[in-house]
Amino acid sequence: MRQSTLLKLIAPTLILFSTQTLALPFQSIDPRSLGMGGVGVASGTSANASFMNPALLAAAYEDEDFSLEFLGGVRIQDPGGLIDEVDNYQNNDLESQLTDSINRFNQINSNPITSPQQLAESARAVEDAANIILDQLNKFTNKPLQGEAFGGMVIGIPSKKMGTALAVNAYLIGGGKVNFTNADNDLVQSVIDDAVATADGSRPDALITNDVVADQISGASNVVDNLTSNVESRGAAIVEIGLSLAREVNIGGHGVAIGITPKYVALETFDYRVDVNTAEFDANKGLREFNDFNFDMGLARDFGNGWKAGLVAKNLLSKKYKTVQGNTIKINPQVRLGVSRRNDWLTLAADMDLMENDPAGFESKSQYLGLGAELDLFDWVQLRAGYRHNLSDSDSSIPTLGFGFSPFGVHADLALAGNATDLAVSFQLGFRF
């Protein structure tokens, strides 16, 4: 019968939507900063000055010297709980439930002695299973996944006369989301309702609708051809090569460290909007390359007795990059203020963004306030903790932890930051003499 043919096609139509939701991105940050709540404008070292504040190369602590560091990490943000929804979908095996109900309907429908009541009950079971899947798929829509990945190398030589550092960094920043449209929800639901109503006999006019749909399918005009849902992914891959220079100067009788990092920037944007019924996908068509220049600038002042303050402005040249889909990825100036207090065994620090920052992909805007502490045990072991609060979105605030091991000039650092929707891990291996 036409009804059984149509119902067999409903399951793969729904499964198509579910498989389009399973894309995950990535991220990362310097582990000392990450483990201390993201601070570092005043509390950073020559090992991370290029990332946090170039002026620190001329305001280094007396025990700092040459450093060679290799670092990397990842971060993923799931503010809408999409991963949990996908897990729930898979763990409940909803597709098998729908397939089983369709198979039972087909068996009953093909049996010549089947009663109308049995056929109606099996059809309603198909409807129930399909509606559960539709409800779950609607929970996927407009819930972004945001990720970052980071890797880099830095060579730093601190000096009040002329501190220098060479840093090479690579970032991947972006996100994606599924748009399960109302039109597609209505389309799939109408096919289910018509098929069930026809089998049930409760709506005679549905037979005409099903005949038309079945004829379209037989003519290779599949229901999938009419779907409007899509998957979006947008972000950028960035490579920076920067040379940081810093010097202490006398301003009003006080020593103030000034640092600058001119940097070459190679940026490749990616922006995809792929319909679920697209047969082929060409990744190269979503890419666009740019080569550019930017610079960071910072100030730092050592007030004595362990107190230090810093101010940094990153990406002072505002940039806009148009993606192939006509979206704009902006790199705007970012300004952050920091203060720290250090003694032989403890460092306390606080940093705050002085302006709100736009997202790179689908995540929220940010303006961070970070608080952090580091306990240094015998110059061999460092224990770190912190808290980073987003003044623009309190739900994305996050606690952090970090650990360092530094025997004989070798430094290994690991940091973890996480809450219910955000997880970041960063690591670093370095040599300091």
N, C-alpha and C positions, 0 to 999 in steps of 0.2 A: 504493500500500500504506500501511497505518497507520504502519509504521515510518518511512517517508520523511516523512510529515506531522509526526510527533513530532520527528524530528531537525531539521527546519526551524525548530522552535520553541525548540530548545535555545540556539542562538546569541543571539537577542535576550534570552533570560532571563539569560545570562551578561553580555551587554553592558550590561544594566540595572545590574548591580552595579558595573561599572567606571566608568560615568559619574557615579555617586553619590560618587566619591572625589575629585573634582577641584575642591574648594572651597578657596580660599586666603584667610586673614585678613591683618592689618597691624599697625604700631607706631611709637615714637620718643623722643628725649631731647635736652637741651641739648648742642650740639656740643663746647663746650669741655670739659665734664665727660666726655662720651662718649669723646672723643679721648684723655683722660688716665685711662682705666681706670675711669671712673665716679666719680672723686674730686671734691670740691668743698665739703665741710663746713667746712674751714679754708682751702682755696685758692680758693674761689669769689670772684666779683666782685659789684659792685652790679648787674651785668646779669643774673646768674643766682641772686642771693641768695634770691629768692622761691621758687626751686625747690630750692635746696640747704640754705640756713640763713639765716633772716631776720636773725639777729644780725649778719651780715656787713655789713649796711647801716650799722651804727655802728662797724664795725671795718675799714672800707675802706682800701685803700692811698691814699697822699697824692695820687697822680696820677689818682684816679678822681673823676668828677663825674656830671652828669646822663646817663642812658642811656635810649634807646628801642630796643627789640629786637623783631624778628619771627622766629619760629623754627618748625621743624616737622621731621618725620622719620617713618621707618617701620622696623619690625623684624619678622622672621619667624624662628620656631624650628621645626625639623623633627628632633626628637631620634631618631625612629625611622627616618629616611631614607625617608619616604613619597614625597617628590617624586622621588627616584631610582627607587623602585619603579614609580611611574606612568610615568616616562620610559622605563624598561625595557619596560613593558607596551606602550606606544605605539610605541616604536622597533622592536620585534620584530613588530609588526603581527599580534598573536596572533588577533585577531578575524577578519582576512582568511584566516588559515591555517585556522581552524575552518570559516568559510563555504566556502572552496574544498574542504575535505575532505567537507563535507556535500553540495555540488553534485556532486562526483565519485560519492559514494554514490548520490545520486538518479539520476544518469545510468546507473550500472551496474544499479541496482535496477529501472529501467524498461526495461531491455534484455531481451527474452525469451530471448536466447541466452546470458545471463550465467551463468557457472559458479558453483556454491556457494563455491568457493575465492576467486574474484574478489570476490564479495559480502562474504565474511568479511574479506578484507584491507582493503577500503574501509571497512567498519564499524570495524575496529580503528584505522584512520587517524583516523576521527572521534573515537574514544575517546581516542587519544593527544593530539590537538589540544585536546579539551575538558579533559582532565586537566591540561594545561599551563596553561590559563587558570584552572582552579580553584586550582591551586597558587599562581599569581600573585595571585589575588584574596585568598587566605588571608594573603598577605604584607601586604595593605593593612590588615587589621583591627587595631584597638587601637593604631594608630600616629598620635598626635595631631599636628596642625599648630597652632601657637600664634602669634598675631600681635598687634601693637600699632601704632597710629597716633597721632600727636601733633601738635598745632598750638597756637601760643600767641603772646601779645603781653605785653610787660612795660615799664613805665615806672619807672625807679629813680632816686632822689635820695639818695645816701649822706650821712650827717652823724652825728658823734658825739653831737650834742645830740638829734636826732630824724631818723633816716634813714627814708625812706618808699619804698614801691614798690606799684604797682598791677599785678596780673597776672591775665590771663584765659587759661585753658587749656582745651583740649578733648582728651580721650583716648578711644580705642577699644581695648579690651583684651579678648581672648577667644581661643577656639580651637575646634577641631572634630575629630571622628574618625569612622571608619567601623566599624561592628560587623557583620562578616560572620559570622553565627552558625553553629555546628556543625550545627544542624538544617537550615539551608539548604544547607550544603555536602553533607550526606548526601542531602537531597532531590534536588538537581541531579545528584549523582553516581549516585544510584539510577536516575534517569530515563535517564542516559547508559548505564549498565550494562545496564539492561533492554532498551533499544533495540538496543544492540550484540549482546547475547546472543540476542535474537530473530532478528536478521538473520543472525547466525553459526550459529544452530541448536544452540549448545552448551548451552543451558539451556531446555528446552521449557516449563518453568513460567513463564518470563519472558513468554511470549506472553500469558498471562492478565493479568499486571500491565500490560503495554503496552496491551492492549485497554481496560482500565479507565481508564488515564490518558488514552488517546486519546478515549474516550467523554466524559470530563470536559472535555477541551479543546473538543470539538465542542459541548458544552452550555454553553460560555462560562464554565466554571469553570477558568480558566487556572491553570497551575502557579504563576504569579506571585502569585495570590491567596493562596497558602499560605506565602509567604515571610515570615520573621520578622526579617530583617536590617534595620538602620536606620542613619541618620546622626545624630550628635549635634553640636550647636554651642551653646556657652555663653560668656557674658562680659558686659561692660557698656560703655556709652557714658557718659562722665562730663564734665561741664562744671564748672569751678571758677572762681569770681571771688573773689580774695583781696586784702586790703590788708595789706601788711607794714609793721610799725612797729618801730623799733629805737632803743635809746639806750644810751650808755655810762654805767655807774654805778660807784661806788667801793665795793669789797668788801674789807675788811681792808687798805686802802691800795693796792689794785690796781684798775686800770681793767678792767672786764668788760662786754662788750657783751651786752645781752639783747634778743632780738627775738621777735615774735609775729606770726603771720599768721592772723587769723580769716578764714574763707572760706565762702561760700555754695556748696553742692554740688547740682547737678541731675544725677541719675543715672537711667539707663534700662537695666535688665537685659534680656538676650535669652537665651532658653533653648529650644532646639528638639530634639525627638527625632522624626524623620520616618522612617516605614517606607518601604522602597524601592517598595512597591506602592501608595503614596499617589498618587491621581490629581491632587489639588489641594493647593496649599500656600499658606496665608495667613500672611504674615510678621507681621501685627499680633497674631496670637493668641499669639505667643511673647514679647511685650514687656510690661514692667511699669515704670512710672515712679515715682520718688521725689524728693522735695525735702528737703534736709537742711542741717545746719551742722556744721562741724568747725574745727579750728585746729591750727597747727604752732607749735612754740616752739623757740628755739635760744639757745645761748651761744657766745661767741667771746672769746678772750683773746690779745692781742698781747704776746708776751714780749720784744719787741725783737730787734734783730740779724736781722730777717727771719723769726723763728719765730712761728708762730701755731697755736693749737689751737681746735677747735670741737666742739660737741655739739648734735645736733638730734633732736627727737622730732616725727615727722609723724603727722597723724591721731590726735591724743591721745584723741579720743572713739571708742571701738570701736563699729562699726556692723555690723549684719547685715541683708541684704536677701534676701527670699525670692522666688525666680523662679516663673514660672508652672508649671514642672515640679516644684516643691517642693524644688529645690536651694537652697542658701544661698551667697550671695556675701558674703564678709566683708571689711570694711576695718578692719584692726587697726593699733594703734600700731606705728610703725617707728622705731627708735632707732639712730643712727649717730654714730660718733666719728671725728674727723679731725685730722690734724696736717700742717703744711706749713712749708717753708723757701723763702724767696724772696730773690733779689738782683736786680741791674739786668738780668740777662739770662737767669736760670734760675729756674724754680719746680719744686720737688719736693714730692710730697704722697702721703699714704696715708690711706685711709678704711676703716672696718670696721663692718659691722652688728653690733650687740650682741645681737640676737635673730633667730631664724629666722622668715622671712616665708612665709605661705601663698600659693599660686598663685591667680591670678584665673580661670584656665580649666583646661587639661589639662596644663600644664607642671609641672616639678618645683618643690619648695620651694627657697627661696634664703636664703643668708646670705653676703653678699659681702665680700671683702677686695679693695680696689682700690689699685693703685700707679700713679702717673702722673708725667710730667715735661713741662714746656713750655720750649722754647728761644725766647727773644724776640730777634729780630734788628733792632736799630735802631728799635724800636717800630713797625715796619711789617709784619714777617712773623713769624708764630708757628708753630713746628713742635712737634707734640705726639705723645706715645706713652704707652701704658700697658698694664696687664694687670689683668683682673678675674677673680678666682678665687672660685668658689662653694664655700663650705665644706660645704654640704649635698649637693652633687652636682658632683664634680670634672670630670665629662664636659662640663659647661656653662661651664667657664672659657673666657675669650676674650681675645685680644690686640686692641689698639685703636690707631688712628692718627688724627691730626687736623691740620688746616692752617688758619691764620688770616691774613688780609690786612687791614691797618688803617691806610690812609693818611688823614691829615687828618680824623681823627675818625670815619671810616666804617669799620665792621667787617663783614667777610664771613668766616664760619667754616663749615668742612665737616669732618665726622668719619665714620669708618668703623670698625666693629667686626665681627669675623667669625671663625668656625671652621667645621668641617665640617657643623655642624647649626644654626648661629645666625648671622644676618646683620642688622646694623643700620646705617642711614645717617641722619645728622642734619645740618641746615643752619641757618644763622642770618644775618640781615642786621640790622645795628644802627647806631645813631648815638650817639656819646658825646662830650660836651663838658665 
